[in-house]
Amino acid sequence: MVKQDRALRTRTAIIRAAAIEFDQDGYDGASFSRISKAAGVSMGSLSFHFATKAEMADAVQEEGGILIKEAVQHVIAQTAPPLTRVADLTLDLVRLLEAEPSVRAAARLARERTAPSSWPNSWLPAVQKLLDEAHTAGQLRSSAPPEDVTALVEYLTNGAEAHLRSRPKTEPGHGGTVKQLERLWHLALTGVSAEQSA
């Protein structure tokens, strides 16, 4: 039992270190030796748990996917109107991107690998379902079909991820990326064009 606990702790430390490495340096730039050093384990121990970089990336994406799935399930279970839940889900995803290296790594690895990814496949179907519900409930204008609003949500969420990745860590701003996304949602929901005078 003690051996199993130690093995689980080692595996967890490796996945955490690998998530940070993949997040910062991408799939091609990730180094087994840096991951080994950051996790505080020998190369032999690292290779015992993960024989290849692909296996390690799969584990990191799975870890990020679990956190994303929990966020999706939490929002789906709410009783707020569907359109509100869509906005809430994007905000929760961006909070995860800010806080969790495995989620940031999952998003980056999705772009860099050909393997099935946990981003955005783990949250976009829920958005589509909620927007179909919003359409049925009359929450969307006739000029805003669910598939177009789904594309908008995908652009907003991926744009927030790109913004997080490109900004300096100490960037001053208007309350961070989540606050900025809240303001963008307000713009999207209220519209940006002034009413035309008669």
C-alpha positions in Angstrom: 0.0 0.0 0.0 2.8 2.4 0.9 4.5 1.6 -2.5 1.3 2.3 -4.3 0.8 5.6 -2.5 4.4 6.6 -3.3 3.9 5.6 -7.0 0.7 7.7 -7.2 2.4 10.7 -5.6 5.3 10.4 -8.1 3.0 10.1 -11.1 1.0 13.1 -9.9 4.2 15.2 -9.4 5.3 14.2 -12.9 2.0 15.1 -14.5 2.0 18.5 -12.7 5.6 19.2 -13.8 4.8 18.0 -17.4 1.7 20.3 -17.5 3.8 23.3 -16.7 6.5 22.3 -19.2 3.9 21.7 -22.0 2.2 24.9 -21.2 5.4 26.9 -21.4 7.3 25.2 -24.1 4.7 23.2 -26.1 4.8 19.6 -27.2 8.0 19.8 -29.3 9.9 22.0 -26.8 9.1 19.9 -23.8 12.1 18.2 -22.2 12.1 14.9 -20.2 15.1 16.1 -18.2 13.4 19.4 -17.2 10.3 17.6 -16.3 12.3 15.1 -14.2 14.1 17.9 -12.4 10.9 19.9 -11.8 9.1 16.8 -10.5 12.0 15.9 -8.3 12.3 12.4 -9.7 15.0 10.4 -11.5 14.9 9.9 -15.3 14.4 6.2 -14.6 11.4 6.9 -12.4 9.9 9.2 -15.0 10.5 6.7 -17.8 8.9 4.0 -15.6 5.6 6.0 -15.5 5.8 7.4 -19.0 7.7 5.7 -21.7 7.1 8.4 -24.3 6.3 12.1 -24.5 3.0 11.2 -26.2 1.9 9.1 -23.1 2.9 12.0 -20.9 1.0 14.5 -23.0 -2.1 12.2 -23.0 -2.0 12.2 -19.2 -1.7 15.9 -19.0 -4.6 16.4 -21.4 -6.7 13.9 -19.4 -5.9 15.8 -16.2 -7.0 19.1 -17.8 -10.0 17.4 -19.3 -11.2 16.2 -15.9 -11.1 19.8 -14.6 -12.9 21.1 -17.7 -15.6 18.3 -17.4 -16.2 19.2 -13.7 -16.7 22.9 -14.7 -19.1 21.9 -17.5 -21.1 19.6 -15.2 -21.3 22.4 -12.6 -22.7 24.9 -15.1 -25.1 22.5 -16.7 -26.6 21.7 -13.3 -27.5 25.3 -12.7 -31.0 26.6 -13.1 -30.1 29.9 -14.7 -31.4 30.6 -18.3 -29.3 28.7 -21.0 -27.7 31.8 -22.4 -26.6 32.9 -19.0 -25.1 29.4 -18.4 -23.2 29.7 -21.7 -21.6 32.9 -20.6 -20.9 31.5 -17.1 -19.2 28.4 -18.6 -16.8 30.5 -20.7 -15.9 32.6 -17.6 -15.3 29.4 -15.6 -13.1 28.0 -18.4 -11.0 31.2 -18.4 -10.7 31.0 -14.6 -9.4 27.5 -15.1 -7.0 28.6 -17.8 -5.7 31.3 -15.4 -5.3 28.9 -12.5 -4.5 25.4 -13.8 -1.4 24.5 -15.9 -3.0 21.3 -17.0 -5.9 23.1 -18.6 -3.6 25.6 -20.3 -1.5 22.7 -21.5 -4.5 20.9 -22.7 -5.5 23.9 -24.8 -2.0 24.3 -26.2 -1.5 20.6 -26.9 -4.8 20.5 -28.7 -3.3 22.9 -31.3 0.0 21.1 -31.5 -0.9 17.4 -31.6 -2.9 15.3 -34.0 -4.3 13.1 -31.1 -7.9 13.6 -29.9 -7.9 16.6 -27.6 -9.7 17.7 -24.5 -10.0 21.2 -25.8 -12.5 22.4 -27.1 -14.2 19.0 -27.5 -14.8 18.7 -23.8 -16.8 22.0 -23.5 -18.1 22.9 -27.0 -20.9 20.3 -27.2 -22.3 21.6 -23.9 -22.3 25.1 -25.4 -24.1 23.9 -28.5 -26.7 22.1 -26.4 -27.3 25.2 -24.2 -27.6 27.4 -27.2 -30.1 25.1 -28.8 -32.1 25.4 -25.5 -31.7 29.2 -25.6 -33.0 29.2 -29.2 -36.0 27.1 -28.2 -36.7 29.3 -25.2 -36.7 32.4 -27.4 -33.5 33.9 -25.9 -31.8 34.4 -29.2 -32.7 36.8 -31.9 -33.9 35.4 -35.2 -30.7 36.9 -36.7 -28.6 34.9 -34.2 -28.8 31.2 -35.1 -27.3 28.8 -32.5 -24.5 27.7 -34.8 -23.3 31.3 -35.3 -23.5 32.0 -31.5 -21.6 28.8 -30.9 -18.8 30.1 -33.2 -18.8 33.4 -31.3 -18.4 31.5 -28.0 -15.6 29.5 -29.5 -13.8 32.6 -30.7 -14.3 34.4 -27.4 -13.0 31.5 -25.4 -10.0 30.7 -27.6 -9.3 34.4 -27.8 -9.2 34.7 -24.0 -6.8 31.7 -24.0 -4.6 33.4 -26.6 -4.7 36.6 -24.6 -3.7 34.8 -21.4 -0.8 33.2 -23.2 0.5 36.4 -24.8 0.2 38.9 -22.0 3.0 39.7 -19.6 2.5 38.0 -16.2 2.3 41.3 -14.4 0.2 43.1 -17.0 -1.9 45.8 -15.5 -5.4 45.9 -16.9 -9.1 46.2 -16.3 -9.3 43.5 -13.7 -7.8 40.6 -15.6 -9.0 38.3 -18.5 -12.1 37.1 -16.7 -13.3 40.7 -16.1 -12.5 41.6 -19.7 -14.5 38.6 -20.9 -17.4 39.6 -18.7 -17.4 43.0 -20.4 -17.2 41.4 -23.9 -20.2 39.2 -23.0 -22.1 42.3 -22.0 -21.2 43.8 -25.4 -22.2 40.7 -27.2 -25.5 40.4 -25.4 -26.5 44.1 -25.7 -25.0 44.8 -29.1 -22.5 47.4 -30.2 -24.3 49.4 -32.8 -26.1 52.6 -31.8 -29.8 52.6 -32.7 -30.5 54.3 -36.0 -32.6 57.4 -35.8 -35.6 57.5 -38.0 
